[in-house]
Each structure stands twice: as structure tokens, then as C-alpha cells.
Amino acid sequence: MSLLEVKDLSVRFTRREGAPVDAVQHVSFSLEAGRTLGIVGESGSGKSQTVMALLGLLAGNGKVSGSATYRGENLLTMNEAALNKIRGDRIGMIFQDPMTSLNPFLTIERQMTETLQLHRKMSRREARRRAIETLESVRIPDAARRIAMYPHEFSGGMRQRVMIAMALLSEPEILIADEPTTALDVTVQAQIIELLRELNRERGTAIILITHDMGVVAGLCDDVMVMYAGQTVEQASAAALFAAPTHPYTLGLLNALPRLTDDDDDQPLQTIPGNPPLPGEVGQGCAFAPRCAYCTEHCLEARPPLAAVEGYPDALRACFKPVGEILEAQHV
């Protein structure tokens, strides 16, 4: 049984002028206990808005529809009081920018202990002890001293570790990580990913990882959902998707990864031509069609449904092009 089951999730924003904007359209996925799901795509693909909708954190002009069932309850229809008992407690979140997510006027201790006092009804002394233990678990040295510091006294990598520690204070069943390695150097990125991997392996924490970095997904995730212009274009296990991507957009993302082999020394880095559509500018056809090397007239006129891929159990894709032709092109 899935720990989290999302069905037909859509997010629409109402603008002061002009037509409403559909940021997320009919997204469905499930998350099982102890597994890691990667949600990938370029900026503006709807990744962050998808999880913000789950936690009731949309902007005031946003409206959500569909269902998101966590342990038998629909997160999307909960009132604020009920949702507050789950987010930050049973479902933790690591936000994209730790410097803006942490309050610069409060010590790390204050920001961590108030969570435990609210959700676990701990005394301040108990909460402080638990906060120090959690900081130590994410490898922050001299945690008993550094807990009294302010966010600006930590490096970028250490601030991200603090954010992870805050998300883990209540030992959540689900951890949502929104671009957890953004703006970090490659060494620190590797450390953060290894930390998340250990949390998943040792604590059994289910993780939703939001990223545009396919390399990060390859190193951490069990399953992958690829989004483009607010829609899911491919879903599969990580092993299947990296071995044989079946959607042109996924193939483009993988081809854009730098390769450190002798054969590729003189080859220019491949890119996906053009730019993603702006919100509200997707036509009636496939959203990826203007950038797709396999585009036909039919792609411009109709939107392909997300459907099962023959020969690939549990894989889904939204594309009219026969999967055999796309797979064959990968070996040319």
C-alpha cells in the first residue's frame, strides 16, 4: 500500500489580468514507504508547485484540485489546523534556499526547538537536547556550541544541513527535498546526496526529491517522474529510465549531461533547442512539440495521453512517436 497516493493533481493560478495559468495539470504518482521518487524537469515545469500544493503552501491566488491521500486522509481537503499537525511533523520539507528559509534574526536553537515544542509538546530543555542530537546526526561538528549561532554564521553547505536537521526533528515518514543541492559546490552536493541516501537507507524515510539534475536522480532515486510545462511526460523506475528513456524530452535531458570519456573529448555538449513555454502559453498540442526532433503535424494538433509503454512494465509516457523509433535513435 502506498504511503502517499496523488491522483489527477492540478494547480491553477488566477492572474489580475488575463486568463488563468495552469501550473500543474493532472499529475498522478504514488510513493511507497522507504522509497525515493525523483521529480525532474527544467525550471518552470511545475515540480515545486506540485509539492507546495500537497502541503497547502500555494500562493493566495492558487487553487488546487484532485486528491493527495496520506494514510487514508486527503491532504488537499484538510483544514489548516489538521494540515499543521502533519506538515513539519509526519511530512518534512527541505526548501530550496536555506538562507532565505531560515530566519536570520533567530538562533538555530530557537528555530529548531519551537518545532518540537509545538508538535511533540517537549520542554525547552528536552527540545534542545533533541535538536543537538539531530544536528550531530547530519554531521554538524560541535553541535552543542553551534546551535546557539545565527544562520549567517554557517556556510552554505552547513545551512543546508541545518535545514535537513530541522526537517528530521520529528522523524517524518516522508521527506520532501526541493533542489537541496542548488548553489552548492560539487563536493558539498555529493555530501548532501550521501546524507539523504543514508537517511533513506538507515531510517526508512520515504523521499520526494525535486531537481533538474539528472545526475543527482541517478545517484539517489528508485523511481522518476519527468515533468514538462506542468505535465508528466514520462514515469518509470530509475533503472529503466536511465537505461532506455522513451520520451524525447527525457532523452534530451540525459544527452545534455556532460560525459567524461575519451570518446567524448571533442564532442560539443548537446542541448535541447529553444526554451520551455511560459505559463499559460501551451497550445492544444504537445507542449514539447516546438522543441522536439520527432515532432509531426499530429503533435501540434493533439496532446498525447500519458499511457503505458509496451514492453516496459510500470512505465508511462506521453508521446505519439513509436517507442521503438526513439529507442533505436539512441543507438545510432
N, C-alpha and C positions, 0 to 999 in steps of 0.2 A: 504494500500500500504506500502511495506517495505521501511524503511529509507535506508537500505543497503542490497543489494542483491548480494551475491557471488556465482558464478557458475563455477564449474569444475576448481578450482584454483589448479595449480601445480607449484612447485618450484624445480628447478634443479640447482645444483652447479657443475661447471666444475673443476676437480682437475688437477694439473700439471701432475700427473702420474696416470694412471689407468682409470677406467670407470667413467662416471659422476655419481653423487649421487642425487637421488630423495628424497628430504627432505619432500616434501608435494605432495600428489597425489590425484588429482580430488576431492577436498574438496568443498562442497557447503553448504551454510547456508544463512539465512536471519535474519535481525534484525529490529524489528518494533520500532517506536518511543516510548520512555518511558519504554521499557522492558530491561531485563538484561539477557545476554547469557553467560553461563559459558563454557569455553573450557578447558577440563581436560585431564590428562594423565601424565605418568611418564616423567622424563627428556629425551629429545631426541625424543619425539613423534611428534614434528612438530608444537607445539602450537605457540611458539613465531615467528617462520619463517612465519606462516600463516599471522599474523597481520603485521609483518615487510614488507611483500610483498604488503599488501594493501596500506601502506604509502610510498612505494618506498624507503625503508631503508635496502634493502638487501645488502650483501657484493658485491664487484665488480664482482665476478665470479658467481653470482647468476642470473638466468633467470626465469621469471615468465610467465605463460600462463593462459588462462581462462578469466574471467571478474569479476569486482567488481563494481557494479553500485551504485553510491551515488547521489541521486536526479537527475537521468537521465544521469549522466556522468560516464564513465568508468575510475576509478582511475588508472587502470593498463596501460592505453594508454596515460595518460596525460603527457605533458612535465613538466620539473622541475618547471618552473615558475608558471604554473597553479596549480600544486600539492602543492606548497608552500603556496598558498592562502587558502588551505583547511586544511592541517595538522598544528596543533598548533593553529588553529582558529576554524573551524567547527568540526574538529575531534581532540580531545586532547589525549595525551598519558602519562600514568604514567609508567616510566620504572622500571625495577626490582630492581636495586640497586641505591638508592638515593645518596649515597656517590660518586659513580663514574659518575652519571648522572649530578650532579651539578658541576659547575666549581669551584674548590677550591680557585681560585685566584680572584674571583669576589664576591662582596656582593650579598645578596639575592635581594636587591633592584635593582641592575644593571641587574641581570638575569631576573627579572620579568618585569621591565619597558620596556626593549627593545622589548619584545613580543608585548606589547600594542602599542608602538611607530611604530612598523613595520606593524601590522595588522589593528590597529584602528586609526593610524595617530594621536595619542594623544600627547599633550605636555608632557614634563617630569614631571611637577607638577601634571597634571591630571593622568598620568600613576602611579605616586607614590601613590596618594590618592586611586586609584582603587586597587593597589596592597595591600595596607594596609587593605582595606575592605575585600579583598579576603582571606588574611591571618587570619583575625578575623573570617571569615565565616567557616574556618576549625579549629577553636578553638586554635589558637596560641596566648597565652596571651601576653599582652604588645607589640602588633604587630608594633606599631609606632616606638618603640625603637629597636626591634629585627630585623626589616627589614634591618638595617644597618650592621648586623652581617654577618660573613662568614659561609659557611656550616659546618665547623668543630666545630663551637660554638653551634651547635644544637645536641640534642640526636638523636638516630636512628629513633624513632617514630616521633619526630618533623621534621626531614629532610623529612620523607615520607609525612607529612602533607604539607610541603613546595612544594613538587613535585605535590601533588594533587591541591594545590592552583594555581601553575603555569599552570597546565592543564586546570583549570577552568577560567582563566583570561578572555578569550574571550567568555565565556558562550557557550561552544561547544554543538552540538546536540548529539554527540557520544563521550564517554569517554572510552578509552582502558586502562585497568589496567593489567600490566604484573607482576604477582606474587607480588601484593602490600604488602603482609604481610611477605615476606621472611626475615628471620634473626631477626624478631621482637619477643619480648616475648609475651606470650599469652594474657596478659592484653592489651598491645598496639595493638595486632592483632584485638582483639574484638572492640577496639575503632575505628580502621581504617575501619573495615567492617561496623560498625554502621554509620560512616561518609558517606561511599559510599551509604548505604541504604537511608540515609536522602537526599542525592543529587538526587538520582533516584526518590524518593517519592515527594520531595518538588519542584524540578526544572524540573522534567520530563526528565532528562538526560538518554539517552539510554547507557547502559554499556556493554562492552565485557570484561569479567573477565577471565584471563588466570591463571590457578592454577593447582597444583597437589593435593590440599587439598579438598577432597570431603565434609568435614565439612563446609568449607567456602562457597562452592557452595550451600549446603543445606540452609544456612542462608541468602543467598542473591539473588540467580538466579531464573528466571522464566523458562528458557529453558537451556538444557545442550547438548553439543556435546562432545563425548568421542573420543579421538584420540589415535592411537597406530601405531608406525612406519610410521608416515606421512599420515595415512589414517583414515577416520572416521569409527568407528566400531559401534557406536550407537548414535542416536539423539532422544530426547524426551523432554517433559515438565519435569521440576524438580520433580514435584509431582509424575508423572508416573514412572520416572526412579528410584527414591528412594523407591517407594512402591514395584516395581517389575522390577528389571533390567533384560533385555532379552539377554544380551551378556555376555559370560563367563568372559571377561576381566573386564567389569563394575562390575560384581558380585564379582570378586577378589578384586577390589579396595574398594568396600564397606565392604567386610568381613575383610579387613585389618585395618579398623577403630577401635580404642580402644573403649571398651564399659564399662561403669561404673555402672553395675548392679550386684546384689548379685549372680545371676546365672552364671556370667562370671568370678567370682573372681579367680577360679582355672584353667581357660582355657588359654592356651598359645595364644599369638597374632598370627592370621593367616597371612600368607604371600603368595604372588604369586611366585611359584618356578622359578628359572632361572633368566635371565636378558633380557631386551629388546635387539633386534638386533641392531648392529651398522649400521650407514647409509651405504647403498649400499649392505647390507648383507641379504636382504629379498629375499627369494626364490620365486618360481612361485605359491606356495600355500598360505594359510592364514598365515599372518605374526605372529599371536599369537599362531599358532598350536604347536610349540615346548614347550609351557608353559601351554597348555590348557588341563584340565582334561577330556574334552569331545572330544578330537581330534580323528579323524578317518583317514583311508588311503586317503579318498577323500579330506580331509582338506589339506593334504600335497601336493596334486597334482593340486588343483584348488583354485583360490581366490574367496571367496564368494562375491557377489554383495551387495551393500547397498540397501536394499529393505524394503517395508512396512511390518509392523508386524500385522498379522491378529488379530483383536480384540482390537488393540491399535491404535486409530486414531492419526495421525500425528507423529507416532513413526517409526523410521527406525533402521535397524540393519544389520550388515554384518556377517552372521553366517549360516552354514549349519544345525546345530543341531536344531531339532524341538523346538520351543519356549516353548511348554508345558513341555518338559523334564527338561529344565533349571529352569522354574518356580517351578516345582514340587520339584526339588532338594533343593530349598531354604527353604522348609518347612519340610525337613527330620529331 
